[in-house]
Amino acid sequence: MAPARTGVAFWRSFAIFEGFEADAIATLDTIAMARHWTASESIFQRGDDGDYLVVVTEGRIKLSLLTAAGRELTLRYAEAGDIMGELSLLDGAPRSADATAATDTTGLILMRGDFERLQARFPQTATSLIRYLSQRLRDTTDQLESIALFEIEARLARFLLLSIRQYFGDDAPSMPQLRLDLSQTELAGVLGASRPKVNRAIVALEDLGAITRSGHVLTCDPEQLALIAEPGAT
């Protein structure tokens, strides 16, 4: 397929590219290639060569691991506006998880060789990449802490606060709205809990006034979510 030409605003909407200069972004436009995956199609598997990054433009991709006991552990879902596979792109190591299209999905891919040539041409891009990876490490630490230390209501509140931060950045409104397209079963996989527990947690957050549901859209009260996310905090 022909390279997708999507412009400065598009590329800078992704945290990993937001610090790239205009010329570097123009190069991204020339090396990006459009792709489409059907629902349930495997995009890559753990152990595969990590030779490209995926920019999701429509649909949803599940990132997961299969345990030795045959149980699938959902790590996260990449949706429109997300990227995935960036760690393998940067270090050349094999894929660390499986990626499967949860719905019909379209996106752009950046091949590692092309990206390395871009970095060599624009070395200042390293600053943006380091900043992005540092935030990813913090987010991963928060997710692991939530699963290990917090009750399900706190885990859900922390997940919603993280989603607000990822979607709105520093410009979140006082009562942000999130479109939650994950089913309760999918959300249970992300939070490391059963579906019934997730359902009860959603109801509990509603009763506490932290969220209001209207179909798949959640209107969130970040202040109330923060209180639930850190029980015992003063």
C-alpha positions as CSV (number, residue, x, y, z in Angstrom):
1,M,0.0,0.0,0.0
2,A,1.1,3.6,-0.5
3,P,2.5,5.5,2.4
4,A,0.0,7.3,4.5
5,R,0.5,11.1,4.6
6,T,-1.2,12.3,7.8
7,G,0.5,15.6,8.8
8,V,2.1,17.2,11.9
9,A,-1.0,17.4,14.1
10,F,-1.7,13.6,13.6
11,W,1.8,12.5,14.5
12,R,2.2,14.9,17.4
13,S,-1.0,13.5,19.0
14,F,1.1,10.5,20.0
15,A,3.3,11.1,23.0
16,I,6.2,9.3,21.5
17,F,6.3,11.7,18.6
18,E,5.1,15.0,20.2
19,G,8.6,16.4,20.5
20,F,9.7,15.6,16.9
21,E,10.6,18.6,14.8
22,A,8.6,19.3,11.6
23,D,11.1,17.8,9.3
24,A,11.3,14.5,11.2
25,I,7.5,14.3,11.2
26,A,7.5,14.9,7.4
27,T,9.8,11.9,7.2
28,L,7.3,9.8,9.2
29,D,4.7,10.6,6.6
30,T,6.9,9.2,3.9
31,I,7.9,5.9,5.7
32,A,4.5,5.0,7.3
33,M,2.6,2.2,5.5
34,A,-1.2,1.5,5.8
35,R,-2.4,-1.9,7.1
36,H,-5.7,-3.6,7.9
37,W,-6.4,-6.5,10.1
38,T,-9.7,-8.4,10.5
39,A,-11.2,-9.3,13.9
40,S,-9.4,-12.2,15.6
41,E,-6.4,-11.9,13.2
42,S,-3.0,-12.4,14.8
43,I,-0.8,-9.3,14.3
44,F,2.3,-10.7,16.0
45,Q,3.1,-13.3,18.6
46,R,5.5,-13.3,21.6
47,G,8.9,-14.2,20.4
48,D,8.5,-12.8,16.9
49,D,11.0,-10.4,15.5
50,G,10.2,-6.9,16.6
51,D,10.7,-5.1,13.3
52,Y,7.8,-2.6,13.2
53,L,5.7,-0.3,15.3
54,V,1.9,-0.1,14.9
55,V,-0.1,3.1,15.0
56,V,-3.8,2.3,15.6
57,T,-6.1,4.6,13.6
58,E,-9.3,2.6,13.9
59,G,-10.4,-0.5,15.8
60,R,-8.9,-2.2,18.9
61,I,-5.9,-4.6,19.4
62,K,-5.5,-6.9,22.4
63,L,-2.1,-7.3,23.9
64,S,-1.8,-10.5,26.0
65,L,0.3,-13.3,27.4
66,L,-0.4,-17.0,27.6
67,T,0.7,-18.5,30.9
68,A,2.3,-22.0,31.3
69,A,-1.1,-23.2,32.6
70,G,-2.8,-22.1,29.4
71,R,-4.5,-19.0,30.9
72,E,-4.5,-15.8,28.9
73,L,-3.5,-12.7,30.7
74,T,-4.7,-9.5,29.1
75,L,-2.1,-6.7,29.4
76,R,-4.0,-3.9,27.7
77,Y,-6.0,-2.9,24.7
78,A,-4.6,-0.5,22.1
79,E,-7.3,1.6,20.5
80,A,-7.5,4.4,17.9
81,G,-4.9,6.9,18.9
82,D,-2.6,4.4,20.6
83,I,0.7,2.8,19.4
84,M,2.1,-0.6,20.2
85,G,5.2,-2.6,19.5
86,E,7.4,0.4,20.1
87,L,9.8,-1.3,22.6
88,S,10.8,-3.9,20.0
89,L,11.2,-1.2,17.5
90,L,13.7,0.7,19.7
91,D,15.7,-2.2,21.1
92,G,15.4,-4.8,18.3
93,A,14.4,-7.5,20.9
94,P,11.7,-10.1,20.1
95,R,8.1,-9.3,20.8
96,S,7.2,-9.6,24.5
97,A,3.5,-10.3,24.1
98,D,0.9,-11.5,21.6
99,A,-1.1,-8.9,19.6
100,T,-4.5,-9.8,18.2
101,A,-7.1,-7.6,16.5
102,A,-10.1,-7.5,18.8
103,T,-12.2,-5.9,16.0
104,D,-11.6,-5.0,12.4
105,T,-8.6,-2.6,12.7
106,T,-6.7,-0.2,10.5
107,G,-3.4,1.3,11.3
108,L,0.0,2.5,10.1
109,I,3.3,0.6,10.5
110,L,6.8,2.0,10.8
111,M,9.6,-0.5,10.0
112,R,12.5,-0.6,12.3
113,G,15.1,0.0,9.6
114,D,13.3,3.1,8.4
115,F,12.9,4.4,11.9
116,E,16.6,3.9,12.7
117,R,17.5,5.9,9.7
118,L,15.1,8.6,10.8
119,Q,16.8,8.7,14.3
120,A,20.3,8.9,12.7
121,R,19.1,11.8,10.6
122,F,17.4,13.6,13.5
123,P,19.3,12.7,16.7
124,Q,17.3,15.1,18.7
125,T,14.3,12.7,18.5
126,A,16.0,10.8,21.3
127,T,14.8,13.3,23.9
128,S,11.1,12.7,23.0
129,L,11.7,8.9,23.0
130,I,13.3,8.9,26.4
131,R,10.5,11.0,27.8
132,Y,7.9,8.6,26.4
133,L,9.6,5.5,27.7
134,S,9.9,7.0,31.2
135,Q,6.2,7.7,31.3
136,R,5.5,4.1,30.0
137,L,7.6,2.7,32.9
138,R,5.6,4.8,35.4
139,D,2.3,3.6,33.9
140,T,3.4,0.0,34.0
141,T,4.5,0.3,37.6
142,D,1.2,1.9,38.5
143,Q,-0.7,-1.0,36.8
144,L,1.3,-3.7,38.6
145,E,0.9,-1.9,41.9
146,S,-2.9,-1.7,41.4
147,I,-3.2,-5.4,40.7
148,A,-1.0,-6.4,43.6
149,L,-2.0,-4.0,46.4
150,F,-5.5,-2.5,45.7
151,E,-9.0,-3.7,45.9
152,I,-11.0,-3.9,42.6
153,E,-12.7,-0.5,43.1
154,A,-9.4,1.2,43.5
155,R,-8.0,-0.7,40.5
156,L,-10.9,0.5,38.4
157,A,-10.6,4.1,39.6
158,R,-6.8,4.1,38.8
159,F,-7.5,2.6,35.3
160,L,-10.0,5.4,34.6
161,L,-7.6,8.1,35.8
162,L,-4.9,6.6,33.6
163,S,-7.2,6.6,30.6
164,I,-8.2,10.2,31.2
165,R,-4.5,11.2,31.4
166,Q,-3.7,9.2,28.2
167,Y,-6.6,10.6,26.3
168,F,-6.7,14.3,27.4
169,G,-3.2,14.9,28.7
170,D,-3.0,18.1,30.7
171,D,-6.1,19.5,29.1
172,A,-8.7,17.3,30.7
173,P,-12.1,19.0,31.4
174,S,-13.4,19.0,35.0
175,M,-15.8,16.2,34.2
176,P,-14.2,14.3,31.3
177,Q,-16.1,11.7,29.2
178,L,-14.5,8.4,28.3
179,R,-15.9,6.1,25.7
180,L,-15.3,2.6,27.2
181,D,-15.6,0.1,24.3
182,L,-14.2,-2.8,26.4
183,S,-16.7,-5.4,27.5
184,Q,-16.7,-6.2,31.2
185,T,-15.0,-9.5,30.4
186,E,-12.2,-7.6,28.6
187,L,-12.0,-5.0,31.4
188,A,-11.7,-7.9,33.9
189,G,-8.7,-9.2,32.0
190,V,-7.0,-5.8,32.2
191,L,-7.7,-5.3,35.9
192,G,-6.9,-8.9,36.9
193,A,-10.3,-9.6,38.4
194,S,-13.4,-11.6,37.5
195,R,-16.3,-10.2,35.5
196,P,-18.8,-10.2,38.4
197,K,-16.2,-8.3,40.6
198,V,-15.8,-5.7,37.8
199,N,-19.5,-5.3,37.5
200,R,-19.8,-4.7,41.2
201,A,-17.0,-2.2,41.1
202,I,-18.6,-0.2,38.3
203,V,-21.8,0.0,40.4
204,A,-19.9,1.0,43.5
205,L,-18.2,3.8,41.6
206,E,-21.6,5.0,40.3
207,D,-23.0,4.9,43.8
208,L,-20.1,7.0,45.1
209,G,-20.7,9.6,42.3
210,A,-17.3,8.9,40.7
211,I,-18.8,8.0,37.3
212,T,-22.1,8.2,35.5
213,R,-22.9,5.8,32.7
214,S,-24.7,6.5,29.4
215,G,-24.2,3.5,27.2
216,H,-20.5,3.1,26.6
217,V,-19.8,6.6,27.7
218,L,-18.6,7.3,31.2
219,T,-18.7,10.8,32.7
220,C,-16.0,10.8,35.3
221,D,-15.3,12.9,38.4
222,P,-11.5,12.8,38.7
223,E,-11.5,14.2,42.2
224,Q,-13.8,11.4,43.4
225,L,-11.9,8.8,41.4
226,A,-8.6,10.0,43.0
227,L,-10.1,9.4,46.5
228,I,-11.2,5.9,45.6
229,A,-7.8,5.2,43.8
230,E,-5.9,6.0,47.0
231,P,-7.9,4.6,49.9
232,G,-6.6,5.9,53.2
233,A,-4.9,8.9,51.7
234,T,-5.4,12.1,53.4
